[in-house]
Every structure is written in C-alpha cells, then in structure tokens.
Amino acid sequence: LTLALVFCALHLPAQETDQPIVNPKAGAKFTAIPNAPKCFTIAVEKGDPTKGASVILARFAPHCAASYHWHTPAETVMVASGTLETQMKGDKPIVARSGDFVYLPSHHVHRATCNGTVPCMVFLTSDAAFDIHWVNDEGKEIPFEEAMKPTKTTAKLKQ
C-alpha cells in the first residue's frame, strides 16, 4: 500500500527554474498535509514534492511524533531549531539540535519526535517525489490511521 503525500498546489511556489531564492521564515505559509500528523506542517521552499526533488521547511509542534515510516526518495534533514529525536529502526534514538544533519537513505525505516517545549524547525530535502509509508513495530506497512493509534513504541516516546 503506497501512501503518497498530496501537496496542495496553492502552497507550491513557482520555483522550478534555476534562479536564486530567498524565502524569509516570517513569510512561510505552513500547511498540514494528508497522511501526516496534524502537528507536522510544511512550507515548500523549492521544487514540487509531488513531482521530483524538493526542499521543504517543516515544523513539528512540541511533542509531535511521526511514528515509524519510510520514504521512496533519500531524505536529508538539517535542524534549524528545537530538539528533534530521530531513531532508525533497530538503533538507539539520536537527539539532533540546531545545525545537526541527518541523512536517511531510500526505504530506511525511521521515526522522529520533537522534544521540549518549543517547535522543531527542520529543512527536509528529498531527491525525488516525496511519499510516506507508515509501518508498525514489526515493519509491516500500515494505513496512516493505524499508524497514529497509540502503540507500545509511541507510549514510550511520550514518557
């Protein structure tokens, strides 16, 4: 089951050319996206995530958790602010702070949680059209609605 993210065309800037871009954070128009927690919103900075490579500014509300999932494209993350706990399936959690870099290869199962009392702002880049595939604790692909239900893993994340 492929759960592709659908980005509203109204929120995609016309930045398909190879021109310089400056997007002040104050002008960013964040929007929720389907198949993602409501506490996770994005502003597209460059490209069209439905068609190819893109850069987005993502905001996780405090304590927002994206349970285990994977993406078809490779994903890079640069934390701009906040404390983002990331965990690759089978590894110990890693805490990433402002200026920290995380690389996630294609199909790599991972999760992320914004720790602390302030939102986490991160730049996310993908090298192809962006999608999201939610998985359960055993790694089996599941629908988004099931992924958002409390599990043993998410209960531990909130402690």
Order of alpha helices (4+ residues) and beta strands (2+ residues): beta-beta-beta-beta-beta-beta-beta-beta-beta-beta-beta-alpha-alpha
